[in-house]
Amino acid sequence: MPYYRWMPYYRGGLIIGGMPYITTRGKTDEEMFFTGGLRSLLPLAVRSLIRFNKLNISNTSGMAKGRRISSLGYKQANVVILHKSLADDFEKFCHANDGPLPLLYRSKPGEWKCPSLSSNSDIRTDCLQYRIYEYGACTGTSTSLKDYFDQLKDMVTFYLGCSFSFEKAAHKVGVPLRNVEQKCNVSMYKTDMPCCRVASFCCNLVVTMRPIPEDQLEAVVEASCPLKDSHGAPVHIGNPGLLGIQNLSRPDYGDPVQPHPQDVPVFWACGVTGVEAVSNCKSPLAFTHSPGCMFITALKNEDAPVHNSKEIPTVHCISQNPLHYSIASETAVQKIRELESLIGVDPGVLKTPVPLLSYQGDAAESALMFLCENGNLERPRFDHLIAIERAGMAADGNYYNARKVNIKHLVDPIDELFLAAHNIPGVTTTGIGDGGNELGMGKVKEAIRKHIKNGDVIACDVEADFAIVAGVSNWGGYAVACALYILNTCEIHDRYLRKAIGFPRLSKKANWASALPSITKEEKLLKTLIQHGVRSGVTASLEMEVDGLPFYNIHSVIIEKLLEQIP
């Protein structure tokens, strides 16, 4: 290992046969030198090799992973160096977008060291490579900033968390990291997701991508979620096009990483977002690390906060085409499962469909024109269509109620909207039903034909992306409203939706609460229907009932139980 010959002399240590031998007596972990593999060197040793330009690597991925098997390694940091006049605004920009820019330390003007991150460091020399920016343009790279001694006196250094820091944590739980296996830099991409702007600092989010085996998605999310100083949990899992990334083989920064079969692209917020912000700011002079060439701190990843048991993240595939996963807390998912259980009670009566949306197709392109601006597939007006207890087209082209009565003359062909939505990127559909004849139940038509009376005739042939089957379709609608409230007040899910940029949107909790069902609202609705002579489809009576079931003590109880799941 010839690189050891270039190690500086350490006080209290001996050099024997050209190899350093460092005594451990009275030394801190950082001062102890491990004579194992290169990646197991402790931070002080790595920084020393970098400082003297004696480390022949292209990036710091996997470096300073620690000597013990149990170690989670040491935190690495992105670096941004700006004139002091811009420092306050950039700090605000970091706090506004703390997913990509978790702030570890802000220096004083002209301060080369960072005592809270490392006891012996010099930011002018301790990154593998720096980028130099003049008026927003990258004008060069360097392995040292000492030539800028005078300018740096009036500049402030920001140390920002890096995703390299969680790689050891992921590896420890058995998650393979392809960029480490392939000895290359991680892939980094510009997205079309705008960060929250502060003064002159604005840019789109930059993400790193690591191909992760499908059966390890939950493991890598759990491993990275608590490491908030290292970008935390992923911000997107699945199709890169949903982030505006067109070609994974052509990263904007770093190297292309080759996935294995069954790997899924997983994206984390990236500190190179700060590089983009510096470029867009167009200050006369600024410096950043070169992507992948991090500053290695003496902070251990073991110091990361432990999971709150109520906020354990879970991963769920919500779409196969395009491939898309979502993340929510275990608590939120358990509550939604309870909602599903509550609405699954079968009251044992037949149902009559109640149309909720009127649509008349008078031309071949009617559905497309209705769903998209001027029929443009790239400009949909909606992102989700929901049909509740709406009769859907059967295999023979007719529409049936549960008693096998053809009601085609009463039904407008809104099936066309669901069929058209299948070909519009970004528009998904949900069907809610209780008898199998409802729009969207084509998703489970074989089960309907097998298990439902008259199912071979009445089964809807039109599929929705998602099918919700309830004892009474209204209950399914109530449960969806409750589930949306639970998800949109879940911190983990909120962070995933906003891609860890901008501020939490949980302040809109009251808006979601207004959409929840209530006994009072349902009472008012039923009374209004009775006043207008709308009769029950089952009993033909003008009573406080739905599907032949009395509102009080049946429907009212279901609403109460659903609302009990609301935090």
Secondary structure, DSSP 8 states (H G I E B T S, - for coil): -GGGGG----TTEEEETTEEEE--TT--TTT----S-GGG--HHHHHHHHHTT----S--TT-S--SSTT---EEEEEEEEEEHHHHHHHHHHHHHTTTT--EEEE--TT----TTT-SS--TTTSSS-EEEEETTEEEEEES--GGGHHHHTTEEEEEEE-GGGGHHHHHHTT---HHHHTTS--EEEEEEEE---BTTB--EEEEEEEEEEGGGHHHHHHHHTT-GGGT-S-SEEE-GGGGT---TTS-SEE------TTEEEEEEE-THHHHHHHHHHT-SSEEEE-TT--EEEEEEGGGS----GGG-EEEEEEEETTEEEEEEEHHHHHHHHHHHHHHT------------------STTHHHHHHBGGG-TTSBS-SEEEEES-B-BBTTS-BB-TTS-B-GGG---THHHHHHHTTSTT-EEEEEESSS-BTBBGGGHHHHHHHSTTHHHH-B--B-SEEEE-SSHHHHHHHHHHHHHHHHT-HHHHHHHTTT-S---GGGHHHHHTTS--HHHHHHHHHHHHHTT---TTT---SSEETTEEIIIIIHHHHHHHHTT--
